[in-house]
Amino acid sequence: MLLVLAMLAGTAIADRKKALGYYRAGEKAYQAQNFEAAAINFYEAYKELPLPEIAFSAAQAFRRAHRVKSNVEYVRRAVELYRFYLDKVTTGGRVGDAADSLGEMKTELEKLDTMHAGPIAAAVERTRLGVNVSLVGQSTEARADSMNEIDDASMAAPAADTAIAVTAEIDGKAVEPYTMIDVAPGEHVIRVSAPGFAPLEKREIAVKGNSALIPLALEPLPAQVTFDTERGARVSVDGSGVDITKPVELPAGRHVVTIVRSGRQPVARELIVTRGQTTTVVQRLEPTLRRRAVKWVLIGGAVAAGLTGVSVFGALYEDGVASDKLALLRRGNSDPLVREDYERARSLRDDSVNGVWFMGGATVAVGLTAAFLYYFDTPSAEGIRVAPIAGSGVGGAQVIGRF
């Protein structure tokens, strides 16, 4: 007994899943204004799961399909389905709309030639295949497991799936997505494609006398982004480092790109890419304050080095003068002015030596400062605040923060 109940429960779940697939295809066809395809899909869903909500949706689609292409069988089916709905739902829901539409369809039916009475095409046992295409990441269905009465007001704006041009083929013949066509029993090749999505091919076996709507989901193509910036720069996208020696694949949408290089101001950009887009991000890097200061520190070092050289030359010159004067003093009988010249030269020599030590030390200090500023200038992207800027094809950003 438990096994039977489990099998019945499993069958019910499978029927609902199958009905939901047909229903979603009907919704998409209805949004695309393909009311004939919508009616057939809704009716297939109704046959799998005869709920009043599905019956009402199918009736609405048959009614509108008849307005586009007059067909007495569509009117009969609409009358049948509206009646079913009103038998199940007596208050609330869409009872008013169903009653009004039922009256309209009954009046319409009286005007048509009843000699062509018979089962409508959707009810005849036929071998049919259709393609229910969904675009991964594009679905706008708010309640994935709900099947409510079709509301023309809510169907006014096309869903994302129907806004993108989808191409479908069965055995190389173009078919409307969500529309079932007659095929021969056996294996068939189904191909679907859409701009910005990877094309998909599937082989499906059509069973004689059965209708099948084949669900196919197209995966979006990533954008190919090339980065053109300074050699040695480190690039991260959404916080993860990337190899910029080759194109970087990114999913469609918004991304935050940070670029860091020693001696350059960190840069952050808001990058907006679309499916399958190929683009290049060109980013010029500005020197940091430290790196710009290195030049002036080196100029100061060069001046200090020059003054050191002058001091060395002066020390050597005055040392030579002092040596000459000392030699004269040692011979004796020297003019008193010779001693004065000797003392003056020795004093200047000592002052020059002190200058050599001072300016030489200053030169070394300036050199070390320049080396420190140059080699330890490694800004970080941490703490950068990104302010979006409108751009062409990609988004830009201002960089605000401390580095």
BELNORMO-V853463 format. One record per backbone hydrogen bond with DSSP energy under -1.0 kcal/mol. NH is the residue of the N-H (numbers start at 1). CO is the residue of the C=O. If there is no record, write none. Layout:
nh=NH co=CO
nh=NH co=CO
This chain:
nh=5 co=1
nh=6 co=2
nh=7 co=3
nh=8 co=4
nh=9 co=5
nh=10 co=6
nh=11 co=7
nh=12 co=8
nh=13 co=9
nh=14 co=10
nh=15 co=11
nh=16 co=12
nh=17 co=13
nh=18 co=14
nh=19 co=15
nh=20 co=16
nh=21 co=17
nh=22 co=18
nh=23 co=19
nh=24 co=20
nh=25 co=21
nh=26 co=22
nh=27 co=23
nh=28 co=24
nh=29 co=25
nh=30 co=26
nh=31 co=27
nh=32 co=28
nh=33 co=30
nh=34 co=29
nh=35 co=33
nh=38 co=34
nh=39 co=35
nh=40 co=36
nh=41 co=37
nh=42 co=38
nh=43 co=39
nh=44 co=40
nh=45 co=41
nh=46 co=42
nh=47 co=43
nh=48 co=44
nh=49 co=45
nh=51 co=49
nh=55 co=51
nh=56 co=52
nh=57 co=53
nh=58 co=54
nh=59 co=55
nh=60 co=56
nh=61 co=57
nh=62 co=58
nh=63 co=59
nh=64 co=60
nh=65 co=61
nh=66 co=62
nh=67 co=63
nh=68 co=64
nh=69 co=65
nh=75 co=71
nh=76 co=72
nh=77 co=73
nh=78 co=74
nh=79 co=75
nh=80 co=76
nh=81 co=77
nh=82 co=78
nh=83 co=79
nh=84 co=80
nh=85 co=81
nh=86 co=82
nh=87 co=83
nh=88 co=84
nh=89 co=85
nh=95 co=92
nh=98 co=94
nh=99 co=95
nh=100 co=96
nh=101 co=97
nh=102 co=98
nh=103 co=99
nh=104 co=100
nh=105 co=101
nh=106 co=102
nh=107 co=103
nh=108 co=104
nh=109 co=105
nh=110 co=106
nh=116 co=113
nh=117 co=114
nh=123 co=120
nh=128 co=210
nh=129 co=181
nh=130 co=212
nh=132 co=214
nh=134 co=216
nh=136 co=218
nh=138 co=135
nh=146 co=143
nh=155 co=151
nh=156 co=153
nh=163 co=159
nh=167 co=193
nh=169 co=191
nh=170 co=173
nh=171 co=189
nh=173 co=170
nh=175 co=168
nh=178 co=131
nh=179 co=176
nh=181 co=129
nh=183 co=127
nh=186 co=206
nh=188 co=204
nh=190 co=202
nh=191 co=169
nh=192 co=200
nh=193 co=167
nh=197 co=194
nh=198 co=219
nh=200 co=192
nh=202 co=190
nh=204 co=188
nh=206 co=186
nh=210 co=207
nh=212 co=128
nh=214 co=130
nh=216 co=132
nh=218 co=134
nh=221 co=196
nh=223 co=250
nh=224 co=277
nh=225 co=248
nh=226 co=279
nh=228 co=281
nh=233 co=230
nh=234 co=260
nh=236 co=258
nh=237 co=240
nh=238 co=256
nh=240 co=237
nh=242 co=235
nh=248 co=225
nh=250 co=223
nh=253 co=273
nh=255 co=271
nh=257 co=269
nh=258 co=236
nh=259 co=267
nh=260 co=234
nh=263 co=377
nh=264 co=261
nh=265 co=286
nh=267 co=259
nh=269 co=257
nh=271 co=255
nh=273 co=253
nh=276 co=221
nh=277 co=274
nh=279 co=224
nh=281 co=226
nh=283 co=228
nh=288 co=263
nh=292 co=288
nh=293 co=289
nh=294 co=290
nh=297 co=293
nh=298 co=294
nh=299 co=295
nh=300 co=296
nh=301 co=297
nh=302 co=298
nh=303 co=299
nh=304 co=300
nh=305 co=301
nh=306 co=302
nh=307 co=303
nh=308 co=304
nh=309 co=305
nh=310 co=306
nh=311 co=307
nh=312 co=308
nh=313 co=309
nh=314 co=310
nh=315 co=311
nh=316 co=312
nh=317 co=313
nh=318 co=314
nh=319 co=315
nh=320 co=316
nh=321 co=317
nh=322 co=318
nh=323 co=319
nh=324 co=320
nh=325 co=321
nh=326 co=322
nh=327 co=323
nh=328 co=324
nh=329 co=325
nh=330 co=326
nh=338 co=335
nh=340 co=336
nh=341 co=337
nh=342 co=338
nh=343 co=339
nh=344 co=340
nh=345 co=341
nh=346 co=342
nh=347 co=343
nh=348 co=344
nh=349 co=345
nh=350 co=346
nh=351 co=347
nh=352 co=348
nh=353 co=349
nh=354 co=350
nh=355 co=351
nh=356 co=352
nh=357 co=353
nh=358 co=354
nh=359 co=355
nh=360 co=356
nh=361 co=357
nh=362 co=358
nh=363 co=359
nh=364 co=360
nh=365 co=361
nh=366 co=362
nh=367 co=363
nh=368 co=364
nh=369 co=365
nh=370 co=366
nh=371 co=367
nh=372 co=368
nh=373 co=369
nh=374 co=370
nh=375 co=371
nh=376 co=372
nh=378 co=376
nh=384 co=381
nh=385 co=400
nh=387 co=398
nh=389 co=396
nh=396 co=389
nh=398 co=387
nh=400 co=385
